[in-house]
């Protein structure tokens, strides 16, 4: 649950999901939640010696997470994703766009959106690394450019609207002259051909990948790798072909 969401949406998701326990940072609350709550101070936890370990046997069919849709076509729906679905998607990404040990993924998407799943876990399959963008920086393209330059980011994700703002600052900072970026994923809304053409012009050595998929299909269902020559005269950017392991 993203604590910045309206209270009404948070209450709806808790009620609809039948949640029995709510873990929260100190100082937060959700009015109307009458079941058990537990404040978790992560700063304290990481400095403490572990006192106990919980282990529940899990398999591929066990629930990994639930993420609610935006509700743009009606009431938000809770999408229950099993471990095998998440693992299939992540291993498919690694086969299609293999990360190496020197890759660094930028984690900038709220964990209430499914694009956060590959940002949080994909790097673990190859011994790569993840950089967690400081809270609030994801709203400022200038700070995103700064982080890419300072941290040597190789892989990032943008909603197309933010991609345009990012390109504004990439142009100002001449990022294309020597960027660590190797690949950028764009998804969450249609990618305009003009944006793709501008990206190719400013960042000619960086691969732009258009991802598409409803939350119900486990993050992305299809990818299309842009080619500036082939896609020059397109009126629409395709959604591409199914991810490995999908039809």
N, C-alpha and C positions, 0 to 999 in steps of 0.2 A: 504494500500500500504506500503510495506516495503521499507523505504528510502535507504536501502543498495542494492536494486535490480539495475540492469543496467538501465540507462535512457531509452533505447529503449523499454524495457519491461514495465516500468512505463507508458511511453507515449502510448504504444499500449493498455494497460488496460484502461486508461482514455478515449481514443478515442473509443474503442470497447464498453465500458459500456455506453457511452453517458453521462458521468458525467457532471453535470452543475456547481458543486461547489466543490472545493478542500480545505479541512482543512489541515493545516500543522503546524509543529513546526517552531518557528522563525529560520531563517537562511537557510531553505530548499527551493528548487524550482524544478520544472519539466519543462525543456525547451520545448516550443512548445504548452503548454497548454494555450489556449487563453481565456478560460471562467473564471468565477469568482474564486478568491482564497481568503482565509481568514487565517491569522496567528492566532494560538491559543496558548497562553502561559498558560499551565496548572498550573504552580506554582503561577502565578498571580490570576488565576481564583479561586483556592481553598481558597485564602485569602480574596476574595472580598465577599461582601454581594450580594446575588442574586438580579438582577434588573428586571428580567422578567422570565417567564416560558413559554415554548412552549408545546402545547399538541395537538397531532393529534390522533383522534380515531383510534385504531388498533384492529384487531382481528386475529384469528388463521391463516387466509389466507394472512395477510400482510407480506411484505418482511422484514426479520430480518437482513440478510446480504448477500453480494456477495463475494465469494472467487474464485480466478482463479486457474485452474489446473496448473500443472507444465509445460504442453506442451510437455511432453516427447514423445507423439505419434502424434504430429502435433502442430498446433497453440494452445496456451492456451485458455481454454473456461471458461467463467464466469458462475459459478454455483450459481443460485439464490435460497436461502433457506428461506422458510416461517417460521413464528413463530411456527406453529403446528409441523413442521418437527423437528425443534431444540428441542422443549419441549418434543416431543415424545421420541427422542433419550436420552435426559438427564434423564427423568423419568424412562426410560427403564434401564439405567445404575444404577440408584439408587435402582431399584427392584432387579437387578442381583448382584450388588456389593454394598450393602447398606453402606453408610457412616454414622458415628455417630458424635455427637457434638465435640468429642475430636480429630477427624481426621483433618489433614492438608495436602492440595494438593500443590505440587510444580508447580508453573506456570513458565515454562521455554521454551515454544514453541512460536515462532513468531506468531503474530495474523494474518499473511498472510497464515498460514497453518491451516486446519480445526481441527487438534488435539488441538488447543488452545481453542476451543469452550467449551469442557468439563472442561478443566483446569480453565477457567475463570468463569464458571457458575454452574458447578455441585454442588459445596460445599454449594451453597445458598439453596438447597432443604432440607438440613438436619440440618442447623445451624452449619456446620463445618467451617473450615477456609481455606484461601489460602495464600501462601507465594510467593511473586513475586521475583524470582531470579534476582539479579542485572544484568543489561545489560552486556553482554560479558562473564558472568560466565557459560553460557550454553555450551560454547566451551571448558571449562576446567574441566575435570572429577574430579580433585583434589578439586576444589572449590565446585563442586556439592556435593561431599562426605562431605566436611566441612559444607555446608548449611544443609544437612540432619541431621548431628550430632548436630549442634547448635540449629536448629529450630524445631527438633522433627517431621520431615516430615514423613507422613504415606503413601502417595500415589504419585507416580511419573510416568513419561512416558519417554521412550527412543526409538530412532531409533536403531535397532540392532547393527549397526556399533559402535555407541556411547556407547551402553550397554556393549560391550566388553571392551572398554577403562574404563568405570565406574567400571567394575569388577576388572580390574587391580588395581585400587586404593582402592577398597573395600577390596581386599586381603591384600594390604600393611597396611591399617589402621585397619585391623581385624574388619571390620564393622559388619560382621555376628555374632560377639560375643555378641552384645547387641544393635542392631539397632532398631529405632522406626518404620522403614518401615514395612508395612503390605502387600502392593500390589504394583507390578510394571507392567505397561502396555508396551508392545513392539509392534511397528507397523511402517508402512511407507515403509518397505521392508521385504523380507522373513527372518524369524527367523531361524538360523541354529541350528540343534539339538545339536551340540557341545557347542554352546553358552548357550542353555537351560540347558544342563547337568552341565556346569560350574556354572551357576547361582544357581542351586539346591545344588551344593556342597558348595559354598561360603555363600549362604544366605538360609539355610534350612528352616527357619521359615517364609519366605516371599513368597507370592503367585505371580507367574509369569503368565501373561495373554497375549496371542497373539491376537492382534486385526487386523482385515482386513476390508477395505472398500474404495471404490473410493469416491472422494469428492462429486460426483453426488448423492450418496446414503446417504448424511448427516453424515459425519465423519466416523463412523465404522458401518459396516453392519453385522459383525459376530465376536464372541469372542471364544477363546479356552483357557481353564484353564489348565496349564501344571501340569502333575503328574510325578515325577521323575521315579517311578517304571514302570508305564504304558507306558511312552514314551521313555524308556531307549534305545530301539533298532530301533526307527523310523528313516527312511531316510529323511523324511520331516515332519515338524510340520504342523498339519491341521489348517485351518482357523476357524474351530469350527461351531457353530450353530448360526442362526440369532439372532440378538438382540431382546429383548421383543418388540412386536408390529410390527415386520417385518417378511417377508417370504423369 
